[in-house]
Structure formats: structure tokens, C-alpha cells
Amino acid sequence: MFQKDVPIVENIEIKPKNYLMTFRDAEIAGRSRIGQFLEFKAEGLENLLRIPISICRVKGDLVSILYHVVGGGTAAMARLREGDTINVLGPLGNGFPLDVAAG
């Protein structure tokens, strides 16, 4: 498990209030498994708790998440752009073997 600031590669709105965020980090990508999640720290005093979001995709050193804007924390995440950083904790959870996912 890691806690670090990671660089955002993309954060695009794929449909109203739904975003695909991709960040680059070889350590987190290398340790991530299907079924795990990450916790994100959104900026701002009103966002004291981390936001848990499932991992959507890992490709090389890139990790992607899908999220829906529902409150102040995810609204702050939606304002981030390529080149910004976000604090990530994870990967968390047990995940499960790939052969179970394929069956």
C-alpha cells in the first residue's frame, strides 16, 4: 500500500457528471489487482475524508478510475486537469484472482 501524490494524465467527462481519471504511477499499477480500490484526498477543508473508488483499468504504469460527481469531494476531483496531482492511498482490499474474474 502506498500514499502519495500522483500526476494526472487525463480527467475527462465521458457523460454528464461521469468522469474517467487516469494517473501515472508504476508502484500502484504494479500492485493493483481486480477488485481492489483506491482512496483519494480531494482538496478543500470541507473534504476531510478520503473518497474510495474502485480501480477501473491498469495498463502499464497507468491506473484509471470511473467516478460520478455527487458531492464536494468528487466535484473537486472533476476540476483537476492533466498535469495536476492528487493524493492517493492504496491499492486497498483483497481483490481476487484473475481466473475467477474470467470464469
N, C-alpha and C positions, 0 to 999 in steps of 0.2 A: 504494500500500500504506500502511496506517495501523497504528499500535499505540496503543491507547487503552483506557481503562475505559469500558464501555458499560452503560447501565441495562437490567436485565432486565424485560421486560413480562410474561412468563409462563414458567414452567418446570414443566410438568405431566407426571405419569407416565401414559402412554397405555396401557400394559400392564406387567406386572411387569418392572422393571429397564429399561424403554424410556421415554425422555423426549423431549418436544418443548419446546425452549427458543426463545423469541423475544426479541430485544433491539431497541432503537431506536437507529439511527444513520444519518443521511441520507448521510454521506460513504461509508461502507462499502456501504450499499444501492445508491447511485448508481454505484459502481464494480464491483459484483459481476455475474458472468456465469455462465451454466450451465457446470458442470464445474469451477468453482473451489472452493477450500476456505479455511477459516479455522483459525488455531491459537489455542487457549485456554490461559490460565495459571490452573490451579487453585491455590487457597490451600494452604499447608502445606509444611513442609520436605521431606517425602517426595515432593513433586510438583515436581521441579526442571525437568523437560522439559515443553514445551507439548504440548497434545493436538490433533492435526489432525482436523478434522471437515468433511465436505462441506456445502456450503450446500444446504438443502432448498427454501427458498422466499424470495423477495424480493417484498414488496408495499409500495409507497410507501417509507417510511423504516424499515420493519420487516424484519428478517432472521431466518429460522428455521433451526434445525438439528434433526436427529433423532440421538439417541445412545443407546447401550446401556451400562449400568454394568458394567464389567469389572474395575476396579481402584480404587486410592485416588484418582486424579485425577477420574475420572468419578463416583465416589461423592461427592467434594467438590462437584462441579458439581450433582449431584442434590439437595443440601441447600440450594442457592440458591433464593431466593423473589423474587417481584415486588418491585421497588424496590432489590434488591441490585445490585451491579455486578460485572462480570467483565472481565478484561483480554483483549483480542482483538488478534491480528495478522493483517492480510490486507486484502483478499482476495488469495490466492496461487494460483499455477497459471495456465495459459494459457487455460483454458476453451475454448469452441468456439462458432461462430456459431449463432444461433437457427435458421436454416433447415436446418442439419444435424440438429438435435435433432428438428425436426418431421417430417423425411423418414423 
